[in-house]
């Protein structure tokens, strides 16, 4: 089986620290036993990383907090505004920064003095919250199947016996079947039935309104009138579980 690609970016003004972070990342992936093809891009300038992140997709971005010109918090603010789905990890020698870092909802905070241990926590939490490794949906296509990573599915729209799968890249995949069967197949993967016609990946829900939900990309979906309380409770539970991971 072909290895899945895991894409990471590291931004630190010290080349020595970049090497240490990358080494800890490679060791961490090896220790958790995931067969992936790791691709790492490194940057010593926040502006260069920002430009790259606007053009290509990274699964994890490691940001040193103290950098000249544009520090990690300034860079995080720009990235969160333009690329809200990005997973950020702050890296610093100062543990006191962990409180300020929470404003940007990072995946984790890594201490430079404890890189390997903290890196393991980062990777385990990433796997738990995104289901990146090993979890995909098999979509029947012609006489065979194709696999779609769960993290690439934003929501599924059902109409009669036709299903349309909305992907994170804006594209669509279509198949025959019922939304109920999809809901059963994706049980445990954090998909939420918000309407008789919509099954949504909770990772991409930013807000629950009165009659609609708002997605991270700015779009909205209608929510069933009788589902509002259940949807809000499910999202609260989802947030609690993410904080515990």
C-alpha positions as CSV (number, residue, x, y, z in Angstrom):
1,X,0.0,0.0,0.0
2,X,1.3,3.4,-0.9
3,X,2.3,5.6,2.1
4,X,0.3,8.6,2.8
5,X,2.1,11.9,2.7
6,X,2.3,14.0,5.9
7,X,3.2,17.6,5.2
8,X,4.8,19.8,7.9
9,X,6.2,23.3,8.0
10,X,8.7,24.6,10.6
11,X,9.4,28.3,11.0
12,X,12.2,29.3,13.4
13,X,14.9,32.0,13.0
14,X,17.5,29.6,14.3
15,X,18.7,26.9,11.9
16,X,19.9,24.8,14.8
17,X,16.4,24.8,16.4
18,X,14.8,23.9,13.0
19,X,17.0,20.9,12.9
20,X,16.0,19.8,16.4
21,X,12.3,20.3,15.8
22,X,12.5,18.3,12.6
23,X,14.5,15.5,14.2
24,X,11.9,15.3,17.1
25,X,9.1,15.2,14.5
26,X,10.7,12.3,12.6
27,X,11.4,10.4,15.7
28,X,7.8,10.9,17.0
29,X,6.2,9.6,13.8
30,X,8.5,6.6,14.0
31,X,7.6,5.9,17.6
32,X,3.9,6.0,17.1
33,X,4.3,3.5,14.3
34,X,2.7,5.3,11.4
35,X,3.7,4.4,7.9
36,X,3.7,7.8,6.3
37,X,5.9,9.7,3.8
38,X,7.0,12.8,5.8
39,X,7.7,15.9,3.8
40,X,9.0,18.9,5.8
41,X,9.6,22.4,4.6
42,X,11.6,24.8,6.7
43,X,11.6,28.6,7.0
44,X,13.6,31.2,8.9
45,X,11.2,34.0,7.9
46,X,7.6,34.3,8.8
47,X,6.7,36.1,5.6
48,X,8.1,33.2,3.5
49,X,6.1,30.7,5.5
50,X,2.9,32.7,5.1
51,X,3.4,33.0,1.3
52,X,4.0,29.2,1.1
53,X,0.9,28.4,3.3
54,X,-1.3,30.4,1.0
55,X,-0.3,28.3,-2.0
56,X,0.2,24.8,-0.6
57,X,-1.4,22.6,2.1
58,X,0.4,21.7,5.4
59,X,-1.0,19.2,7.9
60,X,1.0,20.8,10.8
61,X,2.8,24.1,11.1
62,X,5.4,24.6,13.9
63,X,5.9,28.3,14.8
64,X,8.7,29.6,17.0
65,X,7.1,32.5,19.0
66,X,10.1,34.7,19.3
67,X,11.3,35.7,15.8
68,X,12.4,39.1,14.3
69,X,10.2,41.1,11.9
70,X,7.1,38.9,12.4
71,X,6.8,36.9,15.6
72,X,4.9,33.6,15.9
73,X,1.7,35.2,17.3
74,X,1.6,37.8,14.4
75,X,2.1,35.1,11.9
76,X,-0.5,32.9,13.6
77,X,-3.1,35.7,13.4
78,X,-2.5,36.1,9.6
79,X,-2.7,32.4,9.0
80,X,-5.9,32.0,11.1
81,X,-7.6,34.7,9.2
82,X,-6.7,33.4,5.8
83,X,-6.3,29.7,6.4
84,X,-8.7,28.8,9.3
85,X,-8.3,25.0,8.8
86,X,-4.5,25.1,9.5
87,X,-3.3,23.2,12.6
88,X,-0.7,25.3,14.4
89,X,1.8,24.3,17.0
90,X,3.7,26.9,18.9
91,X,7.3,26.2,20.0
92,X,9.2,28.2,22.6
93,X,11.8,28.0,25.4
94,X,9.4,30.1,27.6
95,X,6.6,28.1,29.1
96,X,4.8,31.3,30.2
97,X,3.8,31.9,26.6
98,X,1.4,29.0,26.7
99,X,-1.4,31.2,28.1
100,X,-1.0,33.9,25.4
101,X,-0.9,31.1,22.7
102,X,-4.4,29.9,23.6
103,X,-5.9,33.0,21.8
104,X,-5.0,31.4,18.5
105,X,-6.5,28.0,19.3
106,X,-3.3,26.0,18.6
107,X,-3.2,22.3,18.5
108,X,-0.5,22.2,21.2
109,X,2.4,24.0,22.7
110,X,5.9,22.5,22.5
111,X,8.7,23.3,24.8
112,X,12.1,23.5,23.2
113,X,13.6,22.0,26.4
114,X,11.3,19.0,26.1
115,X,11.0,18.5,22.4
116,X,10.7,14.8,22.0
117,X,8.2,14.2,24.8
118,X,6.0,17.2,23.7
119,X,6.2,16.1,20.1
120,X,4.6,12.8,20.9
121,X,1.7,14.6,22.5
122,X,1.3,16.8,19.4
123,X,1.2,13.8,17.0
124,X,-1.2,11.8,19.2
125,X,-3.6,14.7,19.5
126,X,-3.4,15.4,15.8
127,X,-4.2,11.8,15.0
128,X,-7.1,11.8,17.4
129,X,-8.6,15.1,16.2
130,X,-8.2,14.8,12.5
131,X,-8.2,11.0,11.9
132,X,-5.4,11.6,9.4
133,X,-3.7,8.2,9.5
134,X,-5.4,5.0,8.5
135,X,-8.9,6.4,8.5
136,X,-10.5,6.9,5.1
137,X,-13.8,6.3,3.4
138,X,-14.0,3.7,0.6
139,X,-16.0,5.1,-2.3
140,X,-17.2,2.6,-4.9
141,X,-16.3,3.9,-8.3
142,X,-17.2,1.8,-11.4
143,X,-15.9,-1.7,-10.8
144,X,-13.5,-0.7,-8.1
145,X,-13.0,1.6,-5.1
146,X,-11.2,4.7,-4.2
147,X,-10.2,6.0,-0.8
148,X,-11.0,9.5,0.5
149,X,-9.3,10.6,3.7
150,X,-11.9,11.5,6.3
151,X,-10.3,14.9,6.8
152,X,-10.9,15.8,3.2
153,X,-14.7,15.5,3.6
154,X,-16.5,18.7,4.7
155,X,-20.1,17.4,4.5
156,X,-22.3,15.0,2.6
157,X,-25.6,16.1,1.0
158,X,-28.3,13.6,0.3
159,X,-31.2,13.8,-2.1
160,X,-33.3,10.7,-2.7
161,X,-30.8,7.9,-3.5
162,X,-28.1,10.3,-4.6
163,X,-25.2,11.6,-2.4
164,X,-22.9,14.5,-3.0
165,X,-19.7,14.6,-1.0
166,X,-18.2,18.1,-0.6
167,X,-14.4,18.1,-0.3
168,X,-12.1,20.6,1.4
169,X,-10.6,21.6,-2.0
170,X,-14.1,22.7,-3.1
171,X,-14.7,19.7,-5.4
172,X,-17.5,17.2,-5.3
173,X,-17.8,13.4,-5.5
174,X,-21.1,11.7,-6.2
175,X,-22.4,8.2,-5.4
176,X,-25.6,6.3,-5.0
177,X,-26.8,5.5,-1.6
178,X,-28.7,6.9,1.5
179,X,-27.5,9.4,4.0
180,X,-28.6,7.1,6.8
181,X,-26.2,4.4,5.5
182,X,-23.4,7.0,5.3
183,X,-24.1,8.1,8.8
184,X,-23.8,4.5,10.0
185,X,-20.6,3.9,8.1
186,X,-19.0,7.1,9.5
187,X,-20.0,6.5,13.1
188,X,-17.2,7.4,15.4
189,X,-15.5,9.8,12.9
190,X,-17.2,12.9,14.2
191,X,-19.9,13.4,11.5
192,X,-23.1,15.1,12.7
193,X,-26.5,14.9,11.1
194,X,-27.8,18.4,11.2
195,X,-30.7,18.0,8.7
196,X,-32.4,15.2,6.9
197,X,-30.3,16.2,3.9
198,X,-26.9,17.0,5.5
199,X,-24.2,15.0,7.3
200,X,-21.4,17.3,8.4
201,X,-17.8,16.8,9.6
202,X,-17.7,18.5,13.0
203,X,-14.1,19.6,12.4
204,X,-15.4,22.2,9.9
205,X,-18.3,23.6,11.9
206,X,-17.5,27.1,13.2
207,X,-20.8,28.1,14.8
208,X,-24.3,26.8,15.3
209,X,-27.1,29.4,14.6
210,X,-30.8,29.2,15.1
211,X,-31.7,27.6,11.8
212,X,-28.3,27.1,10.2
213,X,-24.7,26.1,10.9
214,X,-21.7,28.1,9.8
215,X,-18.7,26.4,8.3
216,X,-15.1,27.5,8.5
217,X,-15.0,28.4,4.9
218,X,-17.8,31.0,5.4
219,X,-20.6,28.9,3.9
220,X,-23.9,28.0,5.7
221,X,-26.1,24.9,5.7
222,X,-29.7,24.7,6.8
223,X,-30.3,22.9,10.1
224,X,-33.4,20.9,10.9
225,X,-35.8,22.8,13.2
226,X,-36.0,20.0,15.7
227,X,-32.2,19.3,15.7
228,X,-30.9,22.6,17.1
229,X,-30.5,21.4,20.8
230,X,-29.0,18.1,19.8
231,X,-26.6,19.7,17.4
232,X,-25.4,22.2,20.0
233,X,-25.0,19.5,22.6
234,X,-23.0,17.4,20.1
235,X,-20.7,20.3,19.4
236,X,-20.2,21.0,23.1
237,X,-19.3,17.3,23.6
238,X,-16.9,17.5,20.6
239,X,-15.2,20.5,22.0
240,X,-14.8,18.8,25.4
241,X,-13.3,15.7,23.8
242,X,-10.8,17.8,21.8
243,X,-9.7,19.6,24.9
244,X,-9.1,16.3,26.7
245,X,-7.0,14.8,23.9
